[in-house]
């Protein structure tokens, strides 16, 4: 199949697919931002003005042989 010979059909098919996709996307409702339902634990202020917050993360190190 010679692609250059069928370039007009490929172009028209692409335009039809993009046009149909445009109509579908335009019919989707707009996104609406809402506040979080419950406060997240990371929103808590764990530091005070006189003391810096200290976070300790425990985990294992991967082996060096991998």
N, C-alpha and C positions, 0 to 999 in steps of 0.2 A: 504494500500500500504506500503510495507516494503522499507524504504529509503536505508537501507544497501544493499538490493538486487539490487537496481537500481543505485548504486553509480557510476559505470563505465559510464553509460549513462549520468548521471548528469555532470560528469567530462568532457566528450567529448563535450557535449552541451555547457558547460561553455567555453571550449577552442575555440570552433567555434565562439561563441559570442564575446570573447575577440579578436580573430584574425580578425574578420570582423570589429569590432570597431577600431582596430589599422589601418586598411587600410583606413577607413573613416577619421580618425583623421589625418593621414599622408597626405591626399589629400587637407586638409584645408590650405588656405594661411597663411603665418606667419604674426603675428601682427607687425605693424610698428608704432613707436611713432612719432607723429607730434606735433609741437608747437601749442598752443591754437590760434584760429583764431582771437579773439579779447582779448585785455587785460582785466583781471578781476578786479573788484573794490578793491579786497583785496590786489592786488599787489601795490596799491598806498601807498607811504610812508606818513603817516599822522603825524608822529612825526618829530621834527627837532632836531638838536644836542643840543640846549639849553632847549628844552621843551619836556617833555614826552607826548606821545599820551594818550588821555583819551577817553575811550569808555564807553558809557552809554547804558545799555540794559534795556528796559522797558518791563515789563510783569506782569501778575497777579499771585498771589500765589494760589495754590490749597487749597480748604477748608480742614480743619483738620478732618472733620467728615467722609471723604471718605475712 
